[in-house]
Structures are given as C-alpha cells and as structure tokens.
C-alpha cells in the first residue's frame, strides 16, 4: 500500500527511497544538526516530508555532486535548509563551481545547439580548478600564481558561455510568447 505524499516515513522507508543504508541516515543525523526526525517512545524515528527532501538534497550533494560532509555543512550554513531542500526536490541543480541554477534553465541550456561545447568547457574548467585545489596553498610550494590565474580564466570563460546561452534561451522563449 502506497502512503500519502504528506505522510510520515520510518527510517527503513526513507533508507529504501534514498537507496542508502539506515546507519548512514543515523550517521548523517550526527553530522547535520538540521536533520531532526520526530522520535517516539523507544527512539523510533519518523521523518516528515521536508525531512525526506532535506535528506534527498544532502544525498545528492554528497553522492552525485561529490561534496564532502564539510562542504554540505557549509552550504547549509551559508544558504540554509530551504536551499538544500530545493536541491532535494529537484528545483535547483548544482553547477561545477558550486553555484546553482533552476532545473528548467539547465534543461534549456543543455538543449541549445552549443550545449555540448559549453558542457566540455565547464568540465575542463572544473578539472583545472579541482587540480589546483588539490595542491598546497599558494606560497607554500604548491599552487603558483600562474596556475591560479589559468584556472580562473578557464572558469570565467565557462561562465561567459553559460551566460550567453542563458541569454539566447531567454530571447528564444520571449520570441515564442
């Protein structure tokens, strides 16, 4: 029997829905103070729909987008629970540089003829930024100023391409109306 969308869920139901073990959900409760399921006598957990959306957002950020627990904690601290819930509901999609964009806009950009070229540029910029980030901080024998400037230039180029595609998508949708 299917539960109503606004019904509370047990930990086993949430674990199955999110495809994570129950102990992972209990662990996340120790790392993310924002996860607060209702607990009944005996410690049985009941998750509200917004708890499930929050968990879904955390799962996406950790498993799909490659954030660390500290990275997700920072997102929660800086952007709030509603932001991560929106990611969990699929209303926002994370971008390589850590930003977000409404899903419909992302779909429009991907559908654009130059979408493949933009995706390649974004992946290249992300790879360069990740390689630079893995090195020691500048001035400690790690990242040189030139490497940082190169990574920044590649990220800026990817940003310009995305903005241009968004502008074209906006112009196209305005022309249709």
MOVENWO-V543023 format. One record per pair of residues at least 6 apart in sequence whose C-alpha atoms are under 6 Angstrom apart, sorted by the first residue. I is the first residue (numbers start at 0). J is the second residue. D is the distance in whole Angstrom. If there is no record, write none. Layout:
i=[I	I]
j=[J	J]
d=[D	D]
This chain:
i=[5	7	7	7	8	8	9	9	14	14	28	36	36	36	37	37	38	52	52	52	53	53	55	56	56	56	56	60	85	90	91	91	91	92	92	92	93	108	120	121	124	124	127	128	134	134	135	136	137]
j=[48	45	46	47	45	46	44	45	20	21	34	44	45	46	44	45	44	84	87	88	83	84	87	83	84	86	87	66	91	102	100	101	102	99	100	102	99	114	157	157	153	154	150	150	141	142	141	142	143]
d=[6	6	5	5	5	5	6	5	6	5	6	6	6	5	6	5	5	5	5	6	6	5	5	5	6	5	3	6	6	6	6	5	5	5	5	6	4	6	6	5	5	5	6	5	5	6	4	6	6]
